[in-house]
Amino acid sequence: MKAEKIRNLTDEELRHQEQEMSDQLFKLKFQLNMGQTESLKKLRGLRKDIARVKTIAHERAAAGEKK
């Protein structure tokens, strides 16, 4: 997911997106440990997407505090 697309989401949608991605990450890690999948590329991409969402949420929170 691109940062531009994430920036267009509302705060509520950001929280929902982060929760959804975290659930997906948990499921992927579980599958990886059980030997059911070898999708490291998907795992890495998902971790980066979660980091993007958290970064943008943090930026918004910091900008809100400064005002």
Rosetta blueprint (number, residue, H / E / L):
1 M L
2 K L
3 A H
4 E H
5 K H
6 I H
7 R H
8 N L
9 L L
10 T L
11 D H
12 E H
13 E H
14 L H
15 R H
16 H H
17 Q H
18 E H
19 Q H
20 E H
21 M H
22 S H
23 D H
24 Q H
25 L H
26 F H
27 K H
28 L H
29 K H
30 F H
31 Q H
32 L H
33 N H
34 M H
35 G L
36 Q L
37 T L
38 E L
39 S L
40 L H
41 K H
42 K H
43 L H
44 R H
45 G H
46 L H
47 R H
48 K H
49 D H
50 I H
51 A H
52 R H
53 V H
54 K H
55 T H
56 I H
57 A H
58 H H
59 E H
60 R H
61 A H
62 A H
63 A H
64 G H
65 E H
66 K H
67 K L
